[in-house]
Amino acid sequence: MTDATETPADETPEVPTPAPVPTPARIPVPRPPATRPAVAPAPSVSAEPFGRVEDDGTVSVREGDEWRVVGQYPDGTPAEALAYFERKYADLAGEVTLLETRHRSGGASASDLRSTSATVRERIVGAAAVGDLAALVARLDALDATLSEASAEEAQAQRAAVDAAIAERTALVESIEAIAARDPKSIQWKQTSQEVTALFEQWQSHQTTGPRLPKNTGQQLWKRFRDARATLDKHRREFYAGLDEQHKSARDTKARLVDRAEALVSRGEDAIGDYRSLLDQWKTSGRAGKKADDALWARFKAAGDALYAARAGREQADAEASKEKIEAKRALLVEAAAVPKEKDNAKARALLTGIQRQWDEIGRIFPREAERSLDDELRKIEQGLKSREDADWKANNPETKARQNDMTSQLRDAIAGLEADLEKAKASKDKGAIARATDALEARKGWLKALGG
C-alpha cells in the first residue's frame, strides 16, 4: 500500500487497485449543512478521533481542525483500514519512545540522538499514519530541547578531552625527542629500543582509543614523533655498524691470541708465565660478540687448562716423591722437641744446628703447603731458643751488669737517706713530710727489687 493507495503486507487484493483520485493535501473537516438533501446521504465516517475512512476506502488523519488523506484501503472494512494506519502510527511512536529511552539511559551521545531525532521527525511530519502525530512532534520538541543542553555539555567535555589528548600526545613526543637528543655513544640501545617501542605502542593506542585531534595539530605532533624516531633509528644503525667493526677487530685479535696460546701447549708447565701474559692481553682486547667470544674463549681456556694440567701432574709426582722426605722431617721434629728442654743454651744450640743441617739435606717437599707446615714447626723451636739466648746475653753482659750494680748502689744510698728523713718526720710529727718520705722510700725499694738488689 502506498501513501496514495496502500495495501497491508499480509493481504493480497483479488483485483487491481484503481488509481487514486488526486486529492488536496488538506481536507477541511466537513460540517453538516443546514439542510441535507434527501438524495445525497452523508458519507460513512469512522468514530475514531484521529482517523476516518470514506466509503471508497480512503483513510484520513485529523491534524488540528483539518483532515489529511494518508492513503486508501479499498479491500477491507473501515476498522481494518484504520488498524493498518494506526499500526504505522504505533511504529513511529515506538521510535520516539526508543529515543527517549536511549537518552535517559545515557547509552548514546546527545549529538547522535539529535541526528536520529531529526530523521524521525521527517518521517512523522506528513506520515501515512493515523494517530496523534502532533503529540509525537511535541515529544520530539521536548526531547530536542533537552538534547540541545546535553550537546553543549558534550561539546565542552569533548573540547576538554581533545585538550587532554593533545597534552598526552605532546608528552609522548617530548619523551621520544628527549631520547633522540642523547649522545648516541652513551645510549644503551637494547633498553632504549624497548623504551621507543613502548612509546610508539602508547601512541598507536592513544590514536585508536582517544578522541580525534584537529588535523593540523595531529599532523604536527606525528611529524615530530616520526622525525625523532627516524633520528634514533639512524643513530642505532650507525652504532651497530660501528659495533660490528669493533667486534671484527676484537675477533681477529682474540683469534691470534688463541693461536699463540695453543702453540704454548707443547712446552707444558714452563709456558704458564707466557700464557698469563696472553690472558692479560685477552682481557683488554674488547668484545667480539657473544657467539664468537664463547667459541674463542673455549679454545683459549682449553690451552690454559692443558698447561695447568701439566703442572698439576708434575706436582702430583713431586708429592708422591716427597712422602719419604716428609716422614724424615717429621722425625727430625721429634728430635728437635728436646731443644726447649735442654737448660744449657750452648748444648741446645748445638743440637738444633745439627737438626737444621739434616733438614736442609733432605731438600724441598711438595706440596708446598706440607713444606710450610713443617717449616713453621721447626721455626717455633728456633725462635724459642733465640729468645732464651737473648735473655741470657742481656743478663750476663758485663756492661749491663756494671750499669746495674752502679744503679743498685745509688738506689741503696737513696733508700738510706729516705729512711733517715722518715725518722726525722716522725719525730716532728709532720704528716705531710711523713707521707712524702714514705712514698719516695717505697718507690726506690720497688726499683731495687726490680734490679734484683
Helices and strands as residue ranges (DSSP letters): E 27-28, E 51-53, E 58-63, E 66-72, H 78-105, H 110-124, H 133-180, G 184-186, H 189-209, H 215-264, G 265-271, H 272-283, H 290-321, H 323-336, H 345-362, H 368-396, H 398-428, H 431-450
